[in-house]
Amino acid sequence: MLPTCRAVNPLSHLDARGEARMVDVSAKPPLLREAIARGEIRLATATLDLVEHDRVAKGNVLATARLAGIMAAKRTGDLIPLCHPLPITHCAVDFEIPASRDRIVVTASARITASTGVEMEALTAVSVAALTIYDMCKAADKSMVIGDIRLVSKTKKPVAP
């Protein structure tokens, strides 16, 4: 027996004919919105040691990946065709190395006061930060794998007067 699933909202980026379109959010009120996304890049312990001790030939991997993630969040509307270009008010990209020492966990948060959400910006920040780590370490490690990129949370609340 197949499990039942809850009703799914219709895809808002499709018009009545099934054509792609940008969603009109002009009637929605601006709200304070925040999204948090997370992903990981699996890498060899030896590569992780190079990253931690700033011995990667291309430079400081995590500082560069942090900047790349923030820059990508700011340009999400240019990368994803139907995404609204948003003037985000805050973005942070953080890294964690678990005790298993086999990966770097990338977490990004993005904030804005707007009529639409900021989850794509947080997801883009995680993706590009992980890609930057990959790019900077690929000469040392051909086995890296980026994955498990997901939205952790999104919130919205009225803007304080």
N, C-alpha and C positions, 0 to 999 in steps of 0.2 A: 504494500500500500504506500502510495506517495504521501509525503507530509503536506499538510495544507500550508499555504503561505498567505500572508495578509495582502490586501489589495495594494497595488502599486499605482502611484499617481501616473497619469499619462505623461509622456515625454514633453516637457514644455518647450523644447527647442525645435519642435516640428509643428508646421501649420496644418490646416485641415486636409491638405493634399499630400502630407507627408514630406514636405520640403523643409530643409533646414532653415531656421530663422533665429535672429537674436531675440531674446525675451524682452518685452517692454516692461521695465520696472519703474517707469516714471510716476505711477500712481501710488507706489509703495512708500511709506514714510521712512526717513532715515533712522536707523537704529545703530547702537554701538554693537559691533559684531566682532567675534574672535573665533579663529579656527586653529586647531592644533593637529599637526600631521606627524607621522613617524614612519621611518623605514630603516633599512640596514644595508650595510655592505659587508659581506663575509670575505675575510682575507686571511692569509697565512700569519701565524704568530710572528714569524721573522719580519714580515712586512709591517705588522703593527708596531714592532720594536723600532723600525726605521721611522715610522710616523711619530711615535712618542718622543724619540730622541732627536727629532728634526734633522734626520740624515737622508732625506729623500732629495735627489739631485735637483728637482724642480723647485724646492723651497718648502716653506712651512705649509704642510698639507691642510691642517684643520683651519688655520687662519684664512687660507685661500678659499677653501670650501665654504666657510661661513660667509665670506663676502660674495662668492658666486651665488649661494642660495638666496641671500638678501636681494642681490641684483636681479635674479630671476623672478622672485616674487613681485618685484616692481614692474616687470615686463611681461607678466602672464598674459595680459590682454593682447600682446603682440604675438604670442606663441600659440595660443589656442583660439581658433577662429571665432567662436561664438561667445567667448568670455568678454564681459564688460571690462574696459580699461579702468582700473581703480587706482585712485591716489591713496595707497595704504598709508596709515599713520604710524604703524610700528611693525617690525618683523624681527624675529630673533631665531637664530639657528644654533642649536647646541648638540654636543656629541657626548656619548657615554661609551665606555669600554667595559663590557661585563666581565665578571670573574673568569668566564670561559676563555677569554682572550682570543676569540675567533671571529670577531666582528666589531664594527663601529655602528652604534645605534645613532641615527640622526633624527632629531626632533626640531620641528619648526613651528612657530606660532606667528600669526598675522592678525592685525587689528585694523579696523576702519569704522568710521561712522558713514553709513551709506544705505542705499535702498536695496542692496543685493549682498549676498554672502561673500566671504573671503577665503573659503576652503580651497579653491583652486590655487590661490596664491601660496597657501601653506604647503599643499601637495607639490607644487612646482619647486618651492624652496628646498624641500627634502630631496626631490629627484635630482635637481641640478647640483646640490651639495654632494650627493652620493656619486654622481657622474664625475665631478671634479676630483674627488678622492680617487676614483678609478683611473682617470686620466693621469693624475700625478704619480700613481704607483704602478702603472701597467708595465713599466720596464722591469720592475722587481717581482711582479706577481701576475702570472697569466691566468690564475684560477679564481680571481675575485668574482663574486656574484652579488648583484644588487637585487633586493627584493623586499617583500612584505611592506610595501608602501601603502599607507592607509590613513584615512581620516580618523583621528582619535576622538575629537570633540569639536562641536561648533555651538556657540552661544550667541544670543542676541538679547539686548535689553534696551529700554527707552533711553534716549539721550537726556542726561541731567540738564535742567534749565540753567 
